[in-house]
Amino acid sequence: IKIMLPRYAKDLGARERFVREARAAAKINHDNVVRIHQVGEERGIPFIAMEFLKGEPLDQHLKGKGEISIAQAVRIGREIAEGLQAAHAEGLVHRDIKPANIWLEAPKGRVKILDFGLAREQKDDIHLTKSGAIVGTPAYMSPEQAHGQPVDARTDLWSLGVLLYRLCTGRQPFN
């Protein structure tokens, strides 16, 4: 269960964003995307009930185990791409693909994309994220996202490319 901190839930705009983005992510039904069972609000605090996962996030795996094989990188990349395809088919752009938002499910390491907290529907006319705001993780951001310009599914593909580079070389492509 993921809840919004009460101090942020007091902000109507933040609460509205949290619920809207969670409901959008709940529409995605794919094996490589964490399943959201319920989105709701209790006593003014929004929550998301999602599937319980065993395993670890990719960033922790890389810290503990170091390098991974090219075959593992290809499999992880393919599974992320398949999950993103499902999100994009629903008109949703993740906007924060990075190792911390990729879960390797135990025992076999199946990929689950997590944290659609920055996700935005491409066709959404209601811009609850502040216009021109730069959101995401700088090392994985597309140039358009870094400049606060409108983004589409291609921004997730850029981030996936940066992540794959990191997996295959052990370093970021850009300093």
Secondary structure as a PSIPRED ss2 file (coil, helix, strand):
# PSIPRED VFORMAT (PSIPRED V4.0)

   1 I C   1.000  0.000  0.000
   2 K E   0.000  0.000  1.000
   3 I E   0.000  0.000  1.000
   4 M C   1.000  0.000  0.000
   5 L C   1.000  0.000  0.000
   6 P H   0.000  1.000  0.000
   7 R H   0.000  1.000  0.000
   8 Y H   0.000  1.000  0.000
   9 A H   0.000  1.000  0.000
  10 K C   1.000  0.000  0.000
  11 D C   1.000  0.000  0.000
  12 L H   0.000  1.000  0.000
  13 G H   0.000  1.000  0.000
  14 A H   0.000  1.000  0.000
  15 R H   0.000  1.000  0.000
  16 E H   0.000  1.000  0.000
  17 R H   0.000  1.000  0.000
  18 F H   0.000  1.000  0.000
  19 V H   0.000  1.000  0.000
  20 R H   0.000  1.000  0.000
  21 E H   0.000  1.000  0.000
  22 A H   0.000  1.000  0.000
  23 R H   0.000  1.000  0.000
  24 A H   0.000  1.000  0.000
  25 A H   0.000  1.000  0.000
  26 A H   0.000  1.000  0.000
  27 K C   1.000  0.000  0.000
  28 I C   1.000  0.000  0.000
  29 N C   1.000  0.000  0.000
  30 H C   1.000  0.000  0.000
  31 D C   1.000  0.000  0.000
  32 N C   1.000  0.000  0.000
  33 V E   0.000  0.000  1.000
  34 V C   1.000  0.000  0.000
  35 R C   1.000  0.000  0.000
  36 I E   0.000  0.000  1.000
  37 H E   0.000  0.000  1.000
  38 Q E   0.000  0.000  1.000
  39 V E   0.000  0.000  1.000
  40 G E   0.000  0.000  1.000
  41 E E   0.000  0.000  1.000
  42 E E   0.000  0.000  1.000
  43 R C   1.000  0.000  0.000
  44 G C   1.000  0.000  0.000
  45 I E   0.000  0.000  1.000
  46 P E   0.000  0.000  1.000
  47 F E   0.000  0.000  1.000
  48 I E   0.000  0.000  1.000
  49 A E   0.000  0.000  1.000
  50 M E   0.000  0.000  1.000
  51 E C   1.000  0.000  0.000
  52 F C   1.000  0.000  0.000
  53 L C   1.000  0.000  0.000
  54 K C   1.000  0.000  0.000
  55 G E   0.000  0.000  1.000
  56 E E   0.000  0.000  1.000
  57 P E   0.000  0.000  1.000
  58 L H   0.000  1.000  0.000
  59 D H   0.000  1.000  0.000
  60 Q H   0.000  1.000  0.000
  61 H H   0.000  1.000  0.000
  62 L H   0.000  1.000  0.000
  63 K H   0.000  1.000  0.000
  64 G H   0.000  1.000  0.000
  65 K H   0.000  1.000  0.000
  66 G C   1.000  0.000  0.000
  67 E C   1.000  0.000  0.000
  68 I C   1.000  0.000  0.000
  69 S C   1.000  0.000  0.000
  70 I H   0.000  1.000  0.000
  71 A H   0.000  1.000  0.000
  72 Q H   0.000  1.000  0.000
  73 A H   0.000  1.000  0.000
  74 V H   0.000  1.000  0.000
  75 R H   0.000  1.000  0.000
  76 I H   0.000  1.000  0.000
  77 G H   0.000  1.000  0.000
  78 R H   0.000  1.000  0.000
  79 E H   0.000  1.000  0.000
  80 I H   0.000  1.000  0.000
  81 A H   0.000  1.000  0.000
  82 E H   0.000  1.000  0.000
  83 G H   0.000  1.000  0.000
  84 L H   0.000  1.000  0.000
  85 Q H   0.000  1.000  0.000
  86 A H   0.000  1.000  0.000
  87 A H   0.000  1.000  0.000
  88 H H   0.000  1.000  0.000
  89 A H   0.000  1.000  0.000
  90 E C   1.000  0.000  0.000
  91 G C   1.000  0.000  0.000
  92 L E   0.000  0.000  1.000
  93 V E   0.000  0.000  1.000
  94 H C   1.000  0.000  0.000
  95 R C   1.000  0.000  0.000
  96 D C   1.000  0.000  0.000
  97 I C   1.000  0.000  0.000
  98 K C   1.000  0.000  0.000
  99 P H   0.000  1.000  0.000
 100 A H   0.000  1.000  0.000
 101 N H   0.000  1.000  0.000
 102 I E   0.000  0.000  1.000
 103 W E   0.000  0.000  1.000
 104 L E   0.000  0.000  1.000
 105 E E   0.000  0.000  1.000
 106 A C   1.000  0.000  0.000
 107 P C   1.000  0.000  0.000
 108 K C   1.000  0.000  0.000
 109 G C   1.000  0.000  0.000
 110 R E   0.000  0.000  1.000
 111 V E   0.000  0.000  1.000
 112 K E   0.000  0.000  1.000
 113 I E   0.000  0.000  1.000
 114 L C   1.000  0.000  0.000
 115 D C   1.000  0.000  0.000
 116 F C   1.000  0.000  0.000
 117 G C   1.000  0.000  0.000
 118 L C   1.000  0.000  0.000
 119 A C   1.000  0.000  0.000
 120 R E   0.000  0.000  1.000
 121 E E   0.000  0.000  1.000
 122 Q C   1.000  0.000  0.000
 123 K C   1.000  0.000  0.000
 124 D C   1.000  0.000  0.000
 125 D C   1.000  0.000  0.000
 126 I C   1.000  0.000  0.000
 127 H C   1.000  0.000  0.000
 128 L C   1.000  0.000  0.000
 129 T C   1.000  0.000  0.000
 130 K C   1.000  0.000  0.000
 131 S C   1.000  0.000  0.000
 132 G C   1.000  0.000  0.000
 133 A C   1.000  0.000  0.000
 134 I C   1.000  0.000  0.000
 135 V C   1.000  0.000  0.000
 136 G C   1.000  0.000  0.000
 137 T C   1.000  0.000  0.000
 138 P H   0.000  1.000  0.000
 139 A H   0.000  1.000  0.000
 140 Y H   0.000  1.000  0.000
 141 M C   1.000  0.000  0.000
 142 S C   1.000  0.000  0.000
 143 P H   0.000  1.000  0.000
 144 E H   0.000  1.000  0.000
 145 Q H   0.000  1.000  0.000
 146 A H   0.000  1.000  0.000
 147 H C   1.000  0.000  0.000
 148 G C   1.000  0.000  0.000
 149 Q C   1.000  0.000  0.000
 150 P C   1.000  0.000  0.000
 151 V C   1.000  0.000  0.000
 152 D C   1.000  0.000  0.000
 153 A H   0.000  1.000  0.000
 154 R H   0.000  1.000  0.000
 155 T H   0.000  1.000  0.000
 156 D H   0.000  1.000  0.000
 157 L H   0.000  1.000  0.000
 158 W H   0.000  1.000  0.000
 159 S H   0.000  1.000  0.000
 160 L H   0.000  1.000  0.000
 161 G H   0.000  1.000  0.000
 162 V H   0.000  1.000  0.000
 163 L H   0.000  1.000  0.000
 164 L H   0.000  1.000  0.000
 165 Y H   0.000  1.000  0.000
 166 R H   0.000  1.000  0.000
 167 L H   0.000  1.000  0.000
 168 C H   0.000  1.000  0.000
 169 T H   0.000  1.000  0.000
 170 G C   1.000  0.000  0.000
 171 R C   1.000  0.000  0.000
 172 Q C   1.000  0.000  0.000
 173 P C   1.000  0.000  0.000
 174 F C   1.000  0.000  0.000
 175 N C   1.000  0.000  0.000
